[in-house]
Structure formats: C-alpha cells, structure tokens
Amino acid sequence: MNRKPTPASAPRMFAAAEYVAANPGCPILPVAEHIGPNGSRRYGYAAVHRAIAAGLIRAEAGAGNRYALYPAN
C-alpha cells in the first residue's frame, strides 16, 4: 500500500530517496544516519521506512535482516 507523503514527513523521505538514488544498493544504516537529525538513527530509520511504504524507495531483502535499497522505478 502506497501512502502519500505528508508535508511534515516529506523532506526527510525525499532526502532518503535522493541519497539512495546516488548510492543504489546501499543498506539502510548509512541512509538513516545521513538524513536523521544530528545523525539520529531512530528518526532516520523511521523516515526510510516511510519512504519505502510511500513507494519512493525499493528495498530488496538480503542475507539475514539486511536490505539493499534502490530507487523506485
């Protein structure tokens, strides 16, 4: 289910999508640290997961709990 980004969450979601577009195949951690306020992983992870749910980023499962992120088609 794709959710429409809300104005409050959209800037970090779009920042995550831009980071992934520049670094396809990257894991979630560097994206979360890059977009989270002051390098906050917690808020960064939330924004990345919202971007995935909104269809801005595509996540492919890897080994264990790891995911590789790619720009949405």
C-alpha positions, 0 to 999 in steps of 0.5 A: 500500500502506497501512502502519500507523503505528508508535508511534515514527513516529506523532506526527510523521505525525499532526502532518503530517496535522493541519497539512495538514488546516488548510492543504489544498493546501499543498506539502510544504516548509512541512509538513516544516519545521513538524513536523521537529525544530528545523525539520529538513527531512530528518526532516520530509520523511521523516515526510510521506512516511510519512504519505502511504504510511500513507494519512493524507495525499493528495498530488496531483502538480503542475507539475514535482516539486511536490505539493499535499497534502490530507487523506485522505478 
